Structure formats: C-alpha cells, structure tokens
C-alpha cells in the first residue's frame, strides 16, 4: 500500500493527545490508546480526540518513563481496520511511514526509510528514520508498507534534518504483556528496578521495591494547578459552566465553540489577555452596510469591540492581567460567548457576510 492508502485505511486509529503542557499523538492497539510518557506529562487525565471521537477526557492508566510509554483508557468503538503490531524487525533501508499531528496539523503522514534499524540510545535500541517528524508526532505509530506498527515515534534530534527515533514494537509488546498481566489499572513502571508499581501502594512518591524517588508518582499526585491570572481565567470559565479541561489548549490558551462561532482566549507573556472570535468574512457587495452596522454596534457595546483584520470580522475583549477581576472578567467573557454566535448569524443572514471555513478541529 502507498502512504495515502495507509493513512485512509488506518486513520480511525490515530488519536490526538492534549494536555496543558502541549500535544502529541496516540494510536489504538486492542482496547488501549498508546502514546509516549512525555506526552501525557505525568497527568492522570488527558484530553483526546479522533475522527470518530469528539474532544473528551480520558484516563492514563499506565505510565512508563523507562520505555517512554503511556497507556490511555477510553471506551471507543473498535476501528473498522484496527492496527496490529508487526512480528518482524525492520531492516536498514525499509520504507516506513510516520503518522501524527505535528504542530497541530492533524493526520499528517510522512514517508521515509529506516536509516538504522537498531540505534542504541542509553540501554535501549531505537529505529532511526529519516521520515519527517516534528513536535506533535510524539507517541504516533511508525508503520511499514503493510500498515503494521513497527514502532512508536518518540524523539528527534533538535536542529538536525530528519533525524527521528522510534521505539521498536517489541518493547511496546513487552510493556503491553506486563501491564495486561496486572489486575490494577493505575500502574507506574519504576525506571530503576523496572517493577510495575500500583499507584495506590506508593508512599511519599518512593518505589516500594527499590526505594528510588518516582517523579511520575509525584507529578500524578500533584496534577495540574494553574496560578495567577491563568487560575482566575479558568475560575471565570468554570463559573460560566465551561468545561475548562476540554476548553484548555495550553497553560495560557482556551477555546470554546458556541454555535457557528469559535471563541479563543489567550493570555500572552506581556500580560495582555485577548478573548476574540473570528466571525464571518466581509461580503464582496454592500460592504458599506456592514461597516455602518459594525460602527453602530461598537457605540452600543461595552467590554467588547468589533474590528476587521484583512477581510475577517472579529469580536474581541482585551484587558491587561493586572486589571482583570472575577466580576468584570465574567461579564465580558459571558457577553463574548453570548454575542459571538448571535452577531455571526446576523452578519451572514442579514448583511450577506461569508461564513468562515474552519480547519478540522482536533
């Protein structure tokens, strides 16, 4: 099969994994979602999405910093064409295909060759490939020309052209077999003694077998806790019955869909908070009517403001973090959520504005 055929056949298996720290890729094997440990960031819960799975919260039930693997549990429908693990090792020069979400560009497939079938990094062997992989590819599957999983794309060498490394399938098979032999579904693998430790049995974040400090246990216990203006923004969103975990795009970015409108809230390093909605595009005809309407509405609005960037109409709320209060922020964001969809409909239906096309939502 060629790369396009493989992507089309197995695309239902490919997941996007999102946390406050970034995003990566996962893929389905049997009833589990496989990804990297560094992708889940030591969290007990992550946000996942796929072609047939809307953005939702799923549990991390196995975290293995040694192999850099994590298993996520979610009750999904079995894909029409499930992925399976390969049974033979790759060889130098084999054609290989990496699938993932680099830089948030969903379902990107890149083809290359195996540059070195067994490249030793520390105590582990990795498959060195020249297929282009980038941030966001981590945790995605490496496939052969038969569509079998030969590895898990794990890391790249920074500032180098197409030097990617994939954890071979036999390590994944080893981890799956060991995990499935356990009855508990909250397991941390000790990177020192390699024992599988039930999270409930861990005291003071130390491995009960060898006594080493388990950083993953500490991170899972601590969880993600926003601070400062970020915490205040999330408290405001929560008060508006927004599921903050699902809305969160990063530690300083949130997205909410309301009808045909999509509202993005971003907190920038310079202390500026901007909540805005990219509404419809200005029409080719009767543009003056649209301008007149927007100017009149701007005179009526408080907290919010219309603007035009290129040919797109925006409804925005802007404030400096030092001026943000719960009361005022809640009023502004509530109005942004309420008015965005309404104004989008008015501009499209009454003024002939053009509905925006959206990139596929992760």
C-alpha positions in Angstrom: 0.0 0.0 0.0 1.1 3.5 -0.6 1.2 6.2 2.1 -2.1 7.7 1.2 -3.9 4.4 1.2 -2.4 3.5 4.6 -3.5 6.8 6.1 -7.0 6.4 4.8 -7.3 2.8 5.9 -6.0 3.3 9.5 -6.9 7.0 10.2 -9.6 5.9 12.7 -6.9 4.5 14.9 -5.0 7.8 15.2 -5.6 10.0 18.3 -4.6 13.5 19.3 -3.5 13.7 22.9 -3.7 17.2 24.6 -2.5 18.4 28.0 -1.8 21.9 29.4 1.9 21.3 28.5 1.4 20.5 24.8 0.0 18.0 22.4 1.1 14.7 20.8 -0.2 11.7 19.1 -1.6 8.3 20.1 -2.9 5.2 18.4 -5.2 2.3 19.2 -3.9 -1.2 19.9 -6.6 -3.6 21.1 -8.6 -1.6 23.7 -5.9 0.9 24.7 -4.5 4.1 23.3 -0.7 4.1 23.1 1.4 7.2 23.4 4.6 8.4 25.0 5.0 9.0 28.7 6.4 12.5 28.0 3.2 13.3 26.0 0.9 12.7 29.0 3.2 14.8 31.2 2.7 12.9 34.4 -1.1 13.6 34.4 -3.8 11.2 35.4 -6.2 12.6 32.8 -5.7 13.9 29.3 -7.9 15.2 26.5 -8.2 13.0 23.4 -9.9 13.4 20.0 -10.0 11.4 16.8 -12.0 11.1 13.6 -14.8 9.4 15.5 -14.1 10.6 19.0 -15.1 14.1 19.9 -12.8 16.0 22.2 -13.1 14.3 25.6 -11.3 13.4 28.8 -9.6 10.0 29.2 -7.6 8.3 31.9 -3.9 7.5 31.9 -3.8 4.0 33.4 -0.1 3.1 32.8 2.9 5.4 32.8 6.3 4.0 31.9 9.1 6.6 31.9 11.7 3.9 31.1 10.3 3.0 27.7 8.7 6.4 27.5 5.3 4.8 27.0 1.8 5.5 28.4 -1.5 3.7 28.0 -4.8 5.6 28.0 -8.2 4.0 28.6 -11.3 5.1 26.9 -14.5 3.3 25.7 -14.3 3.8 22.0 -15.8 1.9 19.1 -13.4 -0.6 17.6 -11.9 0.8 14.3 -13.0 -0.8 11.1 -9.4 -1.5 10.3 -7.5 -2.0 13.6 -3.8 -1.5 13.8 -1.7 -4.5 14.7 1.9 -4.8 15.9 4.5 -6.1 13.4 6.0 -9.5 14.0 9.4 -9.0 12.4 12.1 -6.4 12.9 12.7 -3.6 10.4 15.9 -3.6 8.3 18.1 -0.8 7.1 16.5 0.8 4.0 13.0 -0.4 4.7 10.2 2.1 3.7 8.5 3.5 6.7 5.5 5.8 7.4 5.0 8.1 10.4 1.5 9.4 11.2 0.8 12.1 13.7 -0.2 15.7 14.4 3.0 17.8 14.0 2.5 21.4 15.2 -1.3 20.6 15.4 -1.5 19.8 11.7 -3.9 16.8 12.1 -3.4 13.5 10.4 -0.1 14.2 8.7 1.7 11.2 7.1 5.3 11.3 6.1 7.2 8.6 4.3 10.9 7.8 4.6 13.3 5.0 5.1 14.9 3.2 8.1 18.3 4.9 8.3 19.5 2.5 11.0 17.3 -0.4 12.3 18.9 -0.6 15.7 20.5 2.6 17.1 21.5 2.3 20.7 20.5 5.2 22.9 21.3 4.5 26.6 20.1 1.0 27.3 17.5 0.9 24.6 17.5 0.3 20.9 15.7 2.7 18.6 14.7 2.7 15.0 16.4 5.7 13.3 14.3 7.1 10.5 14.5 9.9 8.0 10.7 10.4 7.7 10.0 14.0 8.8 8.7 14.0 12.4 8.2 17.1 14.5 6.7 18.3 17.8 3.2 16.8 17.9 4.3 13.5 16.3 5.5 12.0 19.6 3.5 8.9 20.5 2.3 8.3 17.0 2.8 5.0 15.1 5.6 4.1 12.8 4.2 1.8 10.1 5.7 -0.5 7.4 4.3 -0.8 3.9 1.8 -3.4 5.1 0.3 -1.0 7.7 1.8 -2.8 10.7 3.1 -0.9 13.7 6.9 -1.3 13.8 7.5 1.4 16.4 6.3 4.4 18.5 7.7 7.7 17.3 9.5 9.0 20.4 12.0 11.8 19.8 14.1 13.8 17.3 17.5 15.4 17.5 16.9 19.1 17.6 18.4 21.3 14.8 19.0 18.3 12.6 17.3 17.4 9.4 15.1 14.3 9.6 16.8 12.5 12.4 13.9 10.8 14.2 13.8 7.9 16.5 11.1 5.3 17.1 10.8 2.8 20.0 10.6 -0.7 18.4 7.4 -2.7 18.6 8.9 -5.4 20.7 9.4 -3.0 23.6 5.8 -2.0 23.3 4.7 -5.6 23.2 6.7 -6.3 26.3 5.1 -3.4 28.1 1.6 -4.4 27.0 2.1 -8.0 28.1 3.4 -7.0 31.5 0.6 -4.5 32.0 -2.2 -6.8 31.0 -0.9 -9.4 33.5 -1.8 -6.9 36.2 -5.3 -6.5 37.6 -4.8 -2.9 38.7 -5.3 -0.1 36.1 -3.2 2.6 37.7 0.3 1.4 37.2 3.7 3.2 37.2 6.8 1.4 36.0 9.8 2.2 38.1 12.6 3.4 35.8 15.2 2.0 38.2 14.2 -1.6 39.2 11.7 -1.9 36.3 8.9 -3.3 38.5 5.3 -2.3 37.9 4.0 -0.4 40.9 0.4 0.0 41.8 -0.1 3.7 42.3 -2.3 3.2 45.4 0.6 1.4 47.1 3.1 4.2 46.6 4.0 6.1 49.8 5.7 9.5 49.7 6.4 9.0 45.9 9.0 6.3 46.5 9.2 2.9 44.8 8.2 0.2 47.3 10.6 -2.2 45.7 13.9 -0.4 45.3 13.3 2.9 47.2 14.0 5.3 44.3 12.1 8.5 44.1 9.3 8.2 41.5 9.0 11.6 39.7 5.9 10.3 37.8 4.2 9.5 41.0 4.8 13.0 42.3 3.5 14.6 39.1 0.4 12.4 39.1 -0.3 13.3 42.8 0.3 17.0 42.2 -1.7 17.3 39.0 -2.0 20.5 37.0 -2.7 23.6 39.1 -2.9 27.0 37.4 -1.8 30.1 39.2 -2.3 33.9 39.0 -4.3 35.3 36.1 -4.4 31.9 34.5 -6.2 30.5 37.5 -8.6 33.4 37.6 -9.5 33.0 33.9 -10.2 29.3 34.5 -12.4 30.2 37.5 -14.3 32.6 35.3 -14.8 29.9 32.6 -15.9 27.4 35.2 -18.5 29.8 36.6 -19.9 30.0 33.1 -20.4 26.2 33.0 -17.5 25.8 30.6 -15.6 22.5 31.0 -12.2 24.1 31.5 -10.2 20.9 30.8 -11.8 20.4 27.4 -11.5 24.1 26.6 -7.9 24.3 27.6 -5.4 24.4 24.6 -2.3 25.1 26.7 -1.5 26.7 30.0 -2.5 30.1 28.6 -5.0 29.3 25.8 -8.6 28.2 25.8 -11.2 27.6 23.0 -15.0 27.4 23.2 -17.4 26.7 20.4 -20.8 28.4 20.5 -23.0 27.6 17.6 -21.2 28.7 14.4 -18.8 30.9 16.4 -15.4 29.8 17.9 -14.1 31.9 20.8 -10.4 31.9 21.6 -9.0 33.3 24.8 -5.2 33.8 25.1 -3.0 35.1 27.8 0.2 36.5 26.5 3.6 36.9 28.1 3.4 40.7 28.0 0.4 40.5 30.3 -2.3 41.1 27.7 -5.4 38.9 27.7 -7.4 38.7 24.5 -10.6 36.9 24.0 -11.8 37.1 20.4 -14.0 35.4 17.9 -13.2 35.3 14.2 -16.6 35.8 12.8 -17.6 35.8 9.2 -15.8 37.5 6.3 -17.0 40.7 4.8 -19.1 40.3 1.6 -18.0 41.5 -1.9 -21.1 43.6 -2.2 -22.7 46.2 0.0 -19.6 46.4 2.2 -20.7 49.9 3.4 -23.8 48.5 5.0 -21.6 46.1 7.0 -19.2 48.8 8.1 -22.1 51.1 9.2 -23.7 48.3 11.2 -20.4 47.4 12.9 -19.7 51.0 13.8 -23.2 51.5 15.3 -22.9 48.3 17.3 -19.5 49.4 18.6 -21.1 52.5 20.1 -23.6 50.3 21.9 -21.2 47.7 23.2 -19.3 47.7 26.5 -16.4 45.4 27.2 -16.4 44.2 23.6 -15.3 45.7 20.3 -15.7 44.9 16.6 -12.6 45.0 14.3 -11.7 43.9 10.8 -8.4 42.2 10.0 -7.9 41.7 6.3 -11.4 40.5 5.3 -12.4 38.9 8.6 -14.7 40.4 11.2 -13.6 40.0 14.8 -15.5 40.5 18.1 -12.9 41.0 20.9 -12.3 41.6 24.6 -8.9 42.9 25.6 -7.6 43.6 29.1 -4.3 43.7 31.0 -3.8 41.0 33.6 -3.4 43.5 36.4 -6.8 44.9 35.7 -8.6 41.6 35.4 -11.2 40.9 38.2 -13.6 38.0 38.5 -16.7 40.1 38.3 -15.7 42.2 35.3 -14.0 39.4 33.5 -17.0 37.2 33.9 -19.3 39.8 32.5 -17.0 40.4 29.5 -16.5 36.7 28.7 -20.1 35.8 29.2 -21.0 38.5 26.7 -18.4 37.3 24.3 -19.8 33.8 24.4 -23.4 35.1 24.1 -22.9 37.7 21.4 -20.5 35.9 19.1 -22.9 33.4 17.7 -25.7 35.9 17.5 -23.6 38.5 15.6 -22.3 35.8 13.3 -25.8 34.9 12.3 -26.9 38.5 11.9 -24.0 39.4 9.7 -24.4 36.3 7.5 -28.2 36.2 7.2 -29.0 40.0 7.1 -25.8 41.5 5.6 -24.6 38.8 3.2 -21.3 38.2 5.1 -19.5 35.0 4.2 -19.3 32.1 6.7 -15.8 31.2 7.7 -14.2 27.9 6.9 -12.6 26.2 9.8 -9.6 23.9 9.9 -10.6 20.5 11.1 -11.0 20.7 14.9 -8.8 18.4 16.9 
